[in-house]
Amino acid sequence: MARVSQEPKINKIKKLPPSVIKDIELKNHARKLANLSPIKITVRECISCGALFESAGNRTCGCNTRNTGFIAGREII
């Protein structure tokens, strides 16, 4: 019987690039000055492939980009 790896899923999270995180931090500073709620980075599960990834609003990790479009910064599936 083959042994299946029991690695925790937490090690398999696709991280946002540092440039995107920096951009979100700058936008959050401007949003704070305008008394708006900050943009939050959360760990989500991709609705297409089930992988875990960091996101500031997208519902897919990028695995299914040809079937996903963006209108005004919002992900359309």
C-alpha positions, -999 to 999 in steps of 0.1 A, spaced: 0 0 0 14 34 -10 17 60 16 0 93 9 17 125 20 -2 142 48 13 177 43 -9 204 57 -26 226 30 -12 257 46 22 250 29 5 250 -5 -8 286 -6 0 305 -37 13 339 -25 8 373 -40 39 389 -55 55 416 -34 47 443 -60 10 436 -56 12 437 -18 30 471 -20 3 484 -44 -25 472 -20 -7 490 9 -5 522 -11 -42 520 -20 -51 512 16 -33 544 27 -54 564 3 -86 546 13 -78 554 50 -75 591 42 -109 589 24 -125 571 53 -130 540 33 -126 504 45 -92 488 37 -86 462 10 -80 429 28 -58 401 16 -74 367 24 -66 331 17 -93 317 -6 -100 284 -23 -100 286 -61 -135 279 -74 -120 263 -105 -92 240 -93 -96 240 -55 -61 254 -48 -55 278 -19 -42 312 -28 -39 348 -14 -64 372 -29 -77 407 -26 -110 398 -43 -104 373 -71 -122 339 -69 -97 320 -91 -60 315 -86 -52 322 -123 -54 286 -134 -85 293 -156 -76 327 -171 -89 320 -206 -125 315 -191 -122 345 -168 -125 381 -177 -122 414 -158 -145 444 -160 -135 475 -140 -112 455 -119 -138 428 -110 -134 392 -119 -161 379 -141 -165 341 -144 
